[in-house]
Amino acid sequence: MLYLHCQKFTNLNTYKMNKAELVNVMAEKAGLTKVDAKKALDAFICAATGAIRKGDRISLVGFGTLSTTKRPARKGRNPQTGKEIMIAAKTVVKFKASADLVK
């Protein structure tokens, strides 16, 4: 089981946490059952997805900000043929970590 402490991490690339492990840590830290922690995480994901799709910004103090940005159309290359192609414009999700998280 992975134990997270709300402290500064020296190397963030050492481990990739999946949803089940996040639910386990949330349950342990908040004193919830795993079922309740999963419901809470699913509710957050649902609310965040809806807000992002509407173009809203989500700011979590001490963690970071989720927002959307428009990426313009651009020229690219097909790596198999080398032929130049147009890549369509699209909206992408952006995450900016807070200063507390990056320290």
C-alpha positions in Angstrom: 0.0 0.0 0.0 1.2 3.5 -0.8 1.3 6.0 2.0 1.2 9.7 1.0 2.1 12.4 3.4 1.2 16.0 2.8 4.8 17.0 2.5 7.2 18.1 -0.2 8.3 15.2 -2.5 11.9 15.2 -3.7 11.3 13.1 -6.8 7.8 13.1 -8.3 8.7 10.7 -11.2 9.3 7.7 -9.0 5.7 6.4 -8.8 2.5 6.7 -10.8 -0.6 6.2 -8.7 -3.7 4.7 -10.2 -7.4 5.4 -9.2 -7.7 2.4 -6.8 -4.5 3.4 -4.9 -5.8 7.0 -4.7 -9.1 5.8 -3.3 -7.2 3.7 -0.7 -5.1 6.7 0.4 -8.1 9.0 0.5 -10.0 6.5 2.7 -7.1 6.2 5.1 -6.4 9.9 5.3 -10.0 11.0 5.7 -11.1 8.1 7.9 -13.7 6.9 5.3 -14.5 3.5 3.9 -13.1 2.7 0.5 -16.7 2.8 -0.9 -17.2 6.3 0.4 -13.8 7.5 -0.7 -14.5 6.1 -4.2 -17.9 7.9 -4.3 -16.2 11.2 -3.2 -13.5 10.8 -5.9 -16.1 10.0 -8.6 -18.2 13.0 -7.5 -15.1 15.2 -7.8 -14.2 13.8 -11.3 -17.8 14.4 -12.4 -18.0 17.9 -11.1 -14.5 18.8 -12.5 -15.3 17.3 -15.9 -18.5 19.3 -16.1 -16.9 22.5 -15.1 -14.0 22.1 -17.6 -16.3 21.2 -20.4 -18.2 24.5 -19.8 -14.9 26.4 -19.9 -14.7 27.1 -16.1 -11.5 27.3 -14.2 -11.0 25.1 -11.1 -8.6 26.4 -8.5 -7.6 24.2 -5.6 -5.5 26.3 -3.2 -2.3 24.6 -2.3 -2.6 22.1 -5.2 -3.1 23.9 -8.5 -5.5 25.2 -11.2 -7.2 23.3 -14.0 -8.3 25.4 -17.0 -8.8 25.1 -20.7 -6.9 26.8 -23.5 -7.5 26.9 -27.2 -4.7 25.5 -29.4 -4.7 27.0 -32.9 -4.6 25.0 -36.1 -1.1 24.3 -37.3 1.0 22.4 -39.9 2.5 19.1 -39.0 4.0 16.1 -40.7 2.8 12.5 -41.1 5.7 10.6 -39.6 5.2 7.6 -41.9 5.1 9.5 -45.2 6.7 12.8 -44.3 3.7 14.5 -46.0 2.7 17.9 -44.6 -0.8 17.9 -43.0 -3.0 20.4 -41.2 -3.7 19.7 -37.6 -7.1 21.1 -36.5 -7.5 23.6 -33.8 -8.8 22.2 -30.5 -9.4 23.0 -26.9 -7.1 21.3 -24.4 -7.0 21.0 -20.6 -4.2 22.7 -18.8 -2.9 22.2 -15.2 -0.8 24.7 -13.4 0.7 23.5 -10.2 0.6 25.9 -7.2 3.8 27.2 -5.7 3.2 25.1 -2.6 3.1 21.9 -4.6 6.2 22.7 -6.6 8.4 23.7 -3.7 
